[in-house]
Amino acid sequence: MQKEERRDFHRERVFGGTSTGVIYYEDDCPVAWCEFGKAELFEQINRNRAYKNLSLEVKPEWRICCIFTDKEHRKEGLSKKVLSAALTLIEEMGG
């Protein structure tokens, strides 16, 4: 996808209620996040040749696809915070 298409795709997911994630704010500014969701929401991973070649007995029901921390806030443990929050939410949602 081109940049504009990707932005529209993600915007549609957010406003359509199919996107899940955790965002950590500092002074009203997002500085870290973790994207997660049901495996079927991440079709691009399922189509990946390397993933298809894995010999998994059980396919994952949930995925954590992205953890990001702003470069100005790295080494502060924020990745651990958003990952922990995501795991808690996944558990609360039945994962």
N, C-alpha and C positions, 0 to 999 in steps of 0.2 A: 504494500500500500504506500501511496505517497503521503507526505506529511499531513496534508489537509484531510485526506481520506481516513488516516489513522486517528486524527483528532475527532472527526465526526463519529467514527466507529466507537471510540471510548466514551464520547459524550452521550451517544445513544444508549450505551450500556448503563451508564450512571443514572440517567433520567428514566430509563426503563426498569430500574431496580434489579438488574442482573450483575452489577459490579459490586464487589465487596472488597474492603480494605480497611486499614487503620492508618490514620494520619496523625502525626505528632506535631503540635503547634508550639511555637515559642513567640510570645508577643504578637499573636494573631498572624504569624507567618508559618506556613508549613515547612518543616525542616527535616522530616523523616516520614517514610511510609512503608507499608507492607501490603502488597496485593495478594489476595487469596480468593478461593472460591471452589465450587464444585468442578470436578475434572472436565465435565462436558462443556463448561464455559470457555475452556482454553483449547479450542480445536487445533490451533497451530502447533501445539506440543504433540497432540495425537498424530499429526501428519508428518512430524519430523522423522527422517529416516533413522537416525540414531536411536530415537525412542522406540520406533517400531521394531528394531533389531534386539531390544532388550528381552530377555526371557524371564518375564515376570509371571509368577503363578497367580498373583492377585494384582489387578490394576488398581491404582489409587482412586479413592472416591473424591478426595480433596487435594488441592494443590496450593502451594505457596510459590508464586511466580516471580515476585520482584520484591526486593528489600532495597531501599535507597535512603541514604543520609546525605544531606547537603554538605558540600566540602568544607564549609565554615563550621560545621558542627560534628565533624568526625572525631573519633576517639573519646566520645562522651557516653558511650553505651546505649545510644538511641536505637541502633539496630536490634539489640537484645530486647529493648522495651517494646518496640513495635512487633517483633516476632512473638514475644510472650503474649502480648495482647491479642494477636491474630490467632494463636493456638487456643487461647481461652475462648474466643468467639467461635472458632470452629467446633470446639467441644460443646458449647452452648447451643450450636445449631445442629447438633446431632452427629458430628464427626468424631 
